[in-house]
């Protein structure tokens, strides 16, 4: 069967044209509405669990597509049992067995024997091997059977962060490892609940990235995503173990279904948080086709769905700022994104995530007012107050087991901050105490923050920063 006919067959089955997908998207939105979830739909509960398909129609895949995957898989192996093929497809045996019978009837595979457990083993026939070679030229993919794009869009909508009721306890849980004032939490709460766009700005070293990386924890624990989706005959990988953390649902429990009833083409993961820094390029925001394997990879924003995408160090990317911003205008407003498939089709993907722009630069110096209006929340992460700075040192010293008493803390603030007119940063507690720890270990003295150790740490840490008012620091031996 030619490539074009396979694509046409698959497209007609799944109905993944742009028009039909848009209709589905609008229909899902109408069903969901804007109603707040019930208390049972708290961040830790399940709002979506993929059910095991009963038929190929339920699975949203065609025989033509599965034939390609099976023959590619068998080409990479010798004799393969039927159960192993089913496991590779992540489909039930009752759906896989008829496929193998059909492939035998078409002389693509043949029975080579039976295992001790009674499972049939299959091999490729010469005809099947030649066909597999042709299929590998199209794509080397032989993983799990893909999920229709419509099913993925429905799952994203049902697991959207905007459907969750975010409360102050959820924020305190998410940011429990940070020292944040109630004022900051009060401002972060509505921004996280909205689940759209957020600017975090302020001086470096005050925890903007740390805050952004923990936001998804306020959304709840886990979601389901497909290993791959099928779009107009193309297979696109969604699950990426480099950025997604898989959860063993056999131990976690689905909350709704027995594990045997779960569609194994889906993966349970922690809500994603993906951070892209100055190395970000426009290519990473589009579908990526591996020229060797001919397997397509989803872009960062698709992998971030139902979680958080952090554009860190915003304004220092290699691409022009206007180009990057223009790329996000429509997705941020409309909650969908158009992507071009390898076959040349423009397809609409869900864009349901909180996008965080983290920068050391004032937002109005980076972008114009028109774009700023599209980012509804702008929160400055300012320098800590003296009380917060003391609390940070207390928390970090306890975690690092580097004691610092009140008199030494008073000395640090008076000598090296007030007198030196040096601004306080949240990162100073960890960085200075780490230097204190190394200083004590080098001198083989008890690990604790003494004045001498503090002076040495300050000299090393602030050596190339802007000069303080008092100039050079003398190391105290008191």
Secondary structure, DSSP 8 states (H G I E B T S, - for coil): --HHHHHHHHHHHHT--HHHHHHHHHHHHHHHTT----GGGSTTS-S---B--SSHHHHT--HHHHHHHHHHHHHTSSSEEHHHHHHHHT--HHHHHHHHHHHHHTTSEEEEEE-TTS-EEEEE-HHHHHHHHHHHHH----SS--EEHHHHHHHHHHT-GGGS---HHHHHHHTTTS---HHHHHHHHHHHHHTSEEEEESSTTSSHHHHHHHHHHHH-SEEEEESEEEETTEEEE---TTT--B--HHHH--SSS-GGGB-TTEEEEE--EEEE-TT--GGGGS-EE-TTT--EE--HHHHTTTSEEEETTTT-SSS-HHHHHHHHHHHHHHSEEEEE-TTS-EEEEE--SEEEEEESS-HHHHS-HHHHHHS-EEEE-----HHHHHHHHHHHHHHHT-B--HHHHHHHHIIIIITTT----THHHHHHHHHHHHHHHHHT--SB--HHHHHHHHHHHTTTS---TT-S------
